[in-house]
Each structure stands twice: as structure tokens, then as C-alpha cells.
Amino acid sequence: MLKRRMQYFHLSWLLILIGLFNMIDFFATQDLVVFGDHSEWNPFMSGLVGTPYFALYKLVLIPAGLLFLWFVRKSLVPKYIGWVRFACGLYALLMIYTWGVFYA
């Protein structure tokens, strides 16, 4: 029981971090691509950047997906916690790279 509670606590922090990284990514993309002179490297997002759908996707759909992951945590934690950790770590590295290359 205690182990499961700690896993849920760990999952909640991972999902919060992913949500924060997503928000930072949205504002950095707005700053660098929409208002700046850079281009979007992600071919899946390049068509959305600069449109209202980009804000809808990044600020509504992604947080809704994270909330969904929290609601299905009983089946998620045992099977996929490693993938959630990996995604959070990869997003953290992307944010460090973006900060180091474009803002430092």
C-alpha cells in the first residue's frame, strides 16, 4: 500500500513537470518562432505554430492528456512509469538545450 502511494506521488510530480515543461516550450516557441527569426524543427508541429490551434494543442489538449494519465494511474503506474520518466527526462533535456542555445 505504501509503495503504491509513493509511486502515485512520483507519478504526480512527473506529470506536473511535463506540464510545466510543455508550458515553457509553448512560450519559448512563441518567442523564438512566431515572434523571432527561428523556424520550427518538429515537422508535426510546424504547420500548427503561429495558429490558434497551436495554443489549443499545447495549452488545452496536452494538459488534458496528462490529466487523463492521472485518472488511469492504477493501470499506468505498474506498466508504463518508466516511459513517463523517460518522457519527462527527455523534455527536461530539451528545455536545457533550448535555454542554453537560445537564451544563454
Residue pairs with C-beta under 8 A, 6 or more apart in sequence:
4 77
7 77
7 81
8 73
8 77
10 81
11 69
11 70
11 73
11 76
11 77
11 81
11 84
12 70
14 84
14 85
14 88
15 66
15 69
15 70
15 84
17 88
17 91
17 92
18 66
18 84
18 87
18 88
18 91
19 62
19 63
19 66
21 88
21 91
21 92
21 94
21 95
22 58
22 62
22 63
22 91
23 58
23 59
24 95
25 58
25 91
25 94
25 95
25 98
26 54
26 55
26 58
26 59
28 98
28 102
28 103
29 40
29 45
29 49
29 54
29 58
32 38
32 98
32 102
33 39
33 40
33 49
33 50
34 49
34 50
38 102
39 46
40 46
40 49
45 54
48 54
48 57
69 76
69 84
76 84
